[in-house]
Amino acid sequence: MHHIKRLSAFYKIKFSELDPRQIREYILFLVEKENVSRAYQNQAISALRFLYEKVLKIPLIIDVHRPMPEQRLPTVLNRSEVVRIFNSISNIKHKALLMLTYSGGLRVSEVVKLKLEDIDEERKMIHIREAKGRKDRYTILSEVALVTLKKYKEIYMRLKIIFFLDKSKECKRSIKIQHFWPFKMQHLATDFQ
């Protein structure tokens, strides 16, 4: 509704009286004069398209291309920052979990499904089953992560699942892990500045 009201106010006429040329001019005004974000521009186009095509049942043909999504590079920690994070974790389970995830580039949903037979200590490989797109893949296992995993196994492991037992808890635990890591990283990031 916001975009529809704003369009009507821009031309000071009812939106049903607007033609595609005016809608195009309005979108270009948002981009060039108002300097709105790409997301805002997409919202405006989608809202106006929905109004005309779904509500008013009028085909809307405007020659405006949707902006490409912004592609920002992630912040990458240097080696000493990574080491400091690992060294700050005292719980061996959390440390093993984080090291496996980091060294193998695993997603949270992948690390919570790992089983003992997925770890190939001899070849230093991790077998990821039904990863993204339900595809299996292999990834590397660093020597440091392997040593930490062995320590964890000596202390805690009696079962075949490495970190979590059943699938009903898997989803809840992966959510908890996602909340734990950013907090831990954010907390430690203040030391690096």
N, C-alpha and C positions, 0 to 999 in steps of 0.2 A: 504493500500500500504506500510505503514511503516514496518509492520511485514514481509511482503513478501520480501521487499528489504533487511531487516536486516537478514533474513534467507539465502538469496542468498549470501550476503556478508560474512556470518558466514562460509559457506562451499566453497565460491568462485567458485560456479558453478551455472548453470541455475536451477531455482526451478523445472522445468519440469523433470530434471534429478535426483531429490532427491527421496529417497525411504522412506517409513513410519518409518523405524528404525532411519534414520537421523533426521526426524522431531521430533520424540520422544526425541532424544538426545538433540536437540536444546531447546525444552521446558524444559527439566530437567536442562540444562545449565542455562536458565533464572531463574529458581527457586532456584537452589542450589548455583550457582556461582555469578549471578548478583543480587540475592535476590530481585527480582521484587515483586511488590504488587500482591495481588490476582486478582485485577481488570485487571492489565496489563497482567497477565498470562491468564485470561479468554479471553481478547481481542486477544492475540496471537493465542490461540487455535481456536477461532471463525473465525478469518481472514484466517488462513490456511485451515480450514475446508471448508469455503466458496470458496476459490480459487480452491481447488481440486474438491469438489463435485458439485458446481454450475457452475463454469467457465470452468474448464478442463473436467468436467464430469467423473472424476476418483474417485472411492470410496476410502476414506481415513480411514484406520483402524489403529489407534494408541492407544496404551495402556497407556493413560494418563488420570487420573481422574481430573475433574475440582475441584478447591479448594472450600471448603465450605465458604459461606459469613461470614465475621467477624460479631460477635454479641457483640456490645459494650453496656454497661449499660449507660442510660442517666444520666446527672448530676441532682441530686435532691437537691432542696433548703431545708434548714432547716426551722423550724417554724418561727423564727424571721425574716428571709429573706423574707418569703412569706408575713408576716404581714407588713413589711416595703414597699414592692411593693404595696400592697393594700392601705396602708396609703398614698402613694405618688400620688395616682390617685385622682384628684379633681373632674373630670367630673363623675357625678353619673351614667350616661349611660354606660360609659366605665368600671366603677368599677363594676356595676351589671353584665355586660357582662363577664368580667374577672372572677368574683367570681362564677358565674354559671358554667362557663367553667371549672374552677379549681376544685370546690367542687364536680361536677358531672363527671369529667373526660370526658367532651364533646369534640368532634371534632368541628372545626370552622364551617364546613358544617352543623352540627347538631344544634349548638346554634343559627345560623341565621334563622332557620326554626321554632324555638319554638313559640308556641301560648299560650295564657293564660290558656286554658283548659289542657295544658300539665304539668302545675305546680300544684301538689297536696300539698297544704300548710299543711293540717291536718296530712298526713302521711309523709310529708317531702320527697317527691319523684318527680322525673322528668320523664315524659313519652317521650321517644325519638321515633319519628315515622320515618320509612324508613331510619334507620341508615345504617351503612356499610353492604353491602350485601342485602339491601332493607328489613332489618329485624327491627321490633320494639323491644324496650327494655326499662327497667326502670333503673334508677340510683338514687343515693341519692342526697338530697338537704340539705346542711348544714344550721344550724340556722343563722349563720352570713350572708350567701348568701341570705337567705330568708328575713332577716331584710333589707338588702341593696336593694333587689328587691322590697320590699314594699315601701321603700322611693322613689325609681325610679318611681313606679306606681303612687304614690300620686302626684308627680310633673309633669310627662310627659304623662302618658298613657290615651288615649281616644279610642284606637283601640284594636282589638283582637290579633294582632301580637305583640310580645313583642319588638323586636328590628328593624325589617325591614318589609316593606310593600309588595312589589311584587317580584316575582321570577326573573324578568329580572334584578333587582338591586341586588338580593341576591348573585349571583356569583361575581359581581364586589365588593360588600361590603365584602364578605368573603375574597377576595384577599387583600383588604385594611386592614382588621383585622389582617391577617397573617403578613402583613408588619409592622403594628403598634406594635404588642406584642413583637416580637424579639428586635425591636429597644428599646422599653421601658425597657425590661429586660436587654439588653446589657448596656443601659445607667445607670441603677440602679446597675448593677453588679459591677461597678467600686467602689461603696461605700462599698462593702462587702470585698474587698481585702485588 
